[in-house]
Amino acid sequence: MDLFLFVLLVALTGLVAGLVGALSGLGGAVIVIPVLVVAFGVPLPEAAGAGFVTILATSSSAGATYVRDRLSDLRIGMFLEIATVPGALLGATLTVLLVHNNLEMPLLIGLGVVLLAIVPSSLSRRREELPGAVTPDARSRRLRLSGSYHDAYHGRTVEYVAADTSPALGVMFGAGVVSGMFGIGGGVFKVIALERYLRLPMKVATATSSFMIGVTAAAGAGVLLLAGYIDPIVAAPAALGTALGAFLGSRLLPGLSNRTVRVLFLPVVAALGVEMVLRGVGLP
């Protein structure tokens, strides 16, 4: 394929990925990595490296906008990063080892099954607009893990408080490992931890995840960069397209309802789970 056409198509893929990633809180890698592997024949480790770069682009663009609009909760995000960053370093290191031993496929299948198992329980709350009565645990009260934001859809200020921090920390460590290993999927577990266990409004969970994924990606990207798995010809156009798409998505999210954001989130999770299982069994 002609180099100019390749760069253009990768940038357009990044544009779509950034838009979806900003609205779902998952980062552009959810779309970029499968397209690079399936459509362009990029090896999985290099696709994962490009995925990390697109996550950084999404976080820098959409995440910064959400922080400015006070939709991201920095206190909660930084608290959870104490579990996510070590997981990302571990996951990125495992990737290098697994690739050399051809053991990454069974893990892809396992990850896909976990994601598909999450969908039914999330579907049961698809009509929930805002969390009901939430009881914070002792750690949440001690660290004051609560906040508020102006909801443009409802036209009022919405207050929230974090609930169960212990399971959320566990999920966040797993999110870091997954993100570090595959450059994809970490944002899925972040949103689930924020929305399901901490019981934050879906838009706050999405916005906070968009902020957090950049920190996690930076931790894992350094390992893959040292291992030689980040190709600038692949990563640069993907990142440019993703940054533009993420900016557009960040302008749309505040005006959407929490239910709409959840409806956008679940199909992406299901598609990601199916795609990982298929890759794990050797199908395109």
N, C-alpha and C positions, 0 to 999 in steps of 0.2 A: 504494500500500500504506500502511496505517495506520502512523504513526511508531512507536507502541509495539510493534506486531507486528514491524516491521522491526528494531528494536533487539533484541527478544527472539530472533528467528531468527539475527541476526548473532552474538549472544552464545553461543547454542547451537552455532553453527558453530565459534566460537572455542574452545569447550570440547572438542569433538572434535579440533580442530586442535592444541590444546595437548597433549592426551594422545598423539596420534601423533607430534608434534614432539619431545616429551621422550623418547620411547622410541627414536626414530630419529636424534636429533641434528640434524634438519633445520630445526626451527623451525616455528611454526604457519602461516607464510605459504604453505607447500606446499599446504594445503587452503583457507585463507581466500581467497587471491587468485582462484583459479579459480571458487569459489562466488560471490564478489562480482561477478565479471565475467559469468558465465553465468546465475546464478539471479537476481541482483538488478540487473543492468544497470549496474553501477558502471564508469565509464571506467577503462581499464587504469592510467593514471598515478595516479589516486586509490586504486585497489585496491592498487597497489604501495606507496603511502604508508601505507595501513592495514597492509599486510604488514610493513613495517618496524617499526611499533608492536607488532604481535603478536610479532615476533621478539624485541624488547626485553622483552616480558612473559614469553616462554618462558625467555629467558636469565636474567632476574631471579628467576624462580621455580624452575625446574628446575636452572639453572646454579648457583645459590647452594646448593641442596641437594647437588648433586654435589661442589661444592668442600668443603662441610662434611664429607661422607662420604669425602673424599680419593679420589674416583673420577676427578675431573678432574685433569689434569696442568697446573698453572699455568705451570711453566717452559717446557714444550713449546708450550703455547697462546700465551703472550706472545711467544716466539721467532717463531712463524709469523705473528703479527699484523703484523710489520714488512713482510710482503708483502701481507697481506690488506687492511689499511686504505687504503694508496694505491690499490689496485685498486677498492675501494668508492667512493672519492671520484671516481675516473675514470669508473666505471660510472654513478654517479648523474648526473654532468655530461653524459655521453653520452645518457642517457635524455631529458633536457630537450631536447637538440638533435635527437635522432631523432624524438621525438613531433612536433616542429614541421615536420619534413621527411617524415613518414609513411614512415620506413624501419625501423621496429622489427620488422615481420613477418618479413623474411628472417632476422633474427638469432634470432627465436624458433624458426624451423625448424632452424637450425644448432645451437642449444643442445639442442633435443629429440633430434636425431640423435646428438649426442655422448653424451647420457645413455643412450640406448638401446644405444649401442655398448659402454658400460661394463658392462651387465648380464651378458653371457655370461661374461666373465672373472671377475666376482664370483661367479657361480653355480658356477664350477669349485671355489671354496673354501667352498662352503656348509656342508660337513661339518667344516670346521676349527674346533675349539673355541678353541685357543690357538696363537699363532704358534710355528713350530718354531725351529731355531737361527737367531738373528738376529745379523748382524755389523754393528756401528755404523760409520759412516764417521768421518773425522777430525774433522769439525765436531761431530758428535754426542758424540764422546769429549771434545773440548775443552770443550764447553758442559755436559757431564754431563746429557745428555737421556735420562734413565732414571728409573725409579721403581718403585713397587710399590703394590698395593692389596689389601684383604681381599675375596676373592670369596665372597659369601654362598652362591652356588650350589654351589661346590666345597668351601666350608668351610675355606679355607686362604689364605695370602698368595701372590699371584702377582706375580712380578717381570718387568719388561720393559725394553727399551732401544730407542731410535729408530734406524732403519737409514739410509735414503737421504734426506738432508735437502735436497739440491739439487732433485730433481724435486718434492719435497713443497712447497718454496717456490714453484716455478713454478705448481703446481696451486692453491696458496693465493692467488696473485695473480689467477689466473683466477676463483677463487671470489669474490674481492672485486669484480671487474668485473661478474660475473653478478649478484651480490647487489645491487650498486649500481644496475644497469640495470633489473632486474625485481622487486626485493624478494623474490625467490623463487629457490631452487635453490642458493644459496651454500653452505648446509649440506651439500648432497649432495657437493660437491667437497671440502669440509673433511673429511668422514668418509672419503672415498676416499683423500685424502692421508694422513690419520692411520693408516688401517688397511692400505692397500695399499702405500704407499711407506715410511712409518715403521715399519710392521709392529707396531702397537700392538694389544693385545686389543680386540675389537669394542666391549665396554662402555666401555673407557677412551676409545676414539675417539669414541663417541657422547656421552659425558659431557663430554669436552674440547671437542667441537664445540658443544655447548649453551652452554658458557661463552663460546666465541669469537664465536658469531654475534651476541651482544649488542654487542660492541665494533665489529664490522663494520657492523651495522645503525645504530648511533649515528652512525657516520661518514657513511653515505649518507642517513639520515633528515634530517639538517640541510639538505642540498642540496634535497631534495624539499619540505621545510617552507618554505624561502625561496621556492621556485617556486610555492607555493600548492597542492600536490598532497596535503596531509594534511587530510582532513575529519574533525573531531572526532565528528560524528554517526555516522560509519562506523567510525572507528578506536577510539573509546572502548569501545563494547560488545564489539568483537572482542578488544580487549586484556584486558578483564576476564574474559571466558570463557576465553581462552587461558591466562591466568595460573592459573586454577583447574585446567584440564585438565593443564597442565604440572606442577603440584604433584602431582596424582594419578599421572602418569606417572613422576615422579622417585621415588615410593615403590615403584613396581613394578619398575623396571629392575634394582636390585641383586640381586634374587632370581632373575633370568632367566639362562639360559646365553648364552654369546656366540653360539652357533649360532642360538638363537631370535631374538636381536636382529638378526642378519644376515638371517634369514628375514623379519622385519618390515620391514627396511630396503629390500630389493631390490624388492618389489612397489610400494612408494611411488616409487622411482626410475623404474621402468618406466612407471607411470601418469603421472608427471610428464613424462617424455619424450614419451609419446603425446599428452598434453594440450597441450604446447607446439607440437608439430608441427601438430596440428589448428587451434590458434589462429593459427599462422603462415600456414596456407593459407586462413584465413577461415572455418573451420567452428566451430560452438559447442562 
